[in-house]
Amino acid sequence: MNREIFDKSVRVNGVEIVDIPEDLFIPPDALRVILEQFEGPLDLLLYLIKKQNIDITDIQILPITNQYIEYINMMRQMQFDLASDYLVMAATLAEIKSRMLIPSDVDDDEEEDPRAELIKRLMEYQKYKDLSGKIDSVPRINRDNFVAKSIFNRITTDQVLPELEFSQLENAFLDVLRRAEINASHNVDVEILSVRERMTIVLELIAKSDSVVFTDCFKMNEGKMGIVVTFLAILELVKENIIDIMQNDAFSVIYLRAK
């Protein structure tokens, strides 16, 4: 392996190994790792440029081109399948090299630098590579941080609510009817909704809070018909197991609560 390209010293018991032993066996696929560490031809070029401590904006195209082509030839001799991008870059470097070697009749100030486009691409690639490195350093879920998970058992209460007798519900309904009769003179003509439509209204009312007082579901200005429709809607919701009718204490306020 060419030490000009890969300046990696090898030491055994503190002694640097300069020459490769003749009997050293290198598996055929051993250099594949070297090739795979580069993400493409621009990545390889950046490696060679940094190794020479060269400013990207002032590339010494001749030595860089020679090293790049040497690297490509070495990989081809090792029978590696090189991506076409590597070969295209080799041709591009060779073209730039030849343009810089051929004398030009145009003044240096007016002639476009043959390296300009390549330098632009390298600088853009370096910028994105630096940004990707910063992104990779950001903590990630399931890599650096792990979401705590816990199973919560449903909390049950030993409090037993009193059973609501139908007679109490009936009395509450009759009380609403009496209040509707008292306000009969102030009733206005309103469209009486169907039971299904009133069921939706009751559910919307319950959804605004954890529970709603039974009598708050009724509108006195709707008269007896509106009261009856609302009551039937509540009974239908209970029958369909959608809501509960409950009391905190016997003979106390009646509440409706969604299940």
Helices and strands as residue ranges (DSSP letters): E 10-12, E 15-17, H 32-36, H 41-51, G 56-58, H 61-77, H 84-101, H 116-137, H 166-182, G 184-186, H 195-207, E 211-213, G 214-217, G 220-222, H 223-239, E 243-247, E 254-258
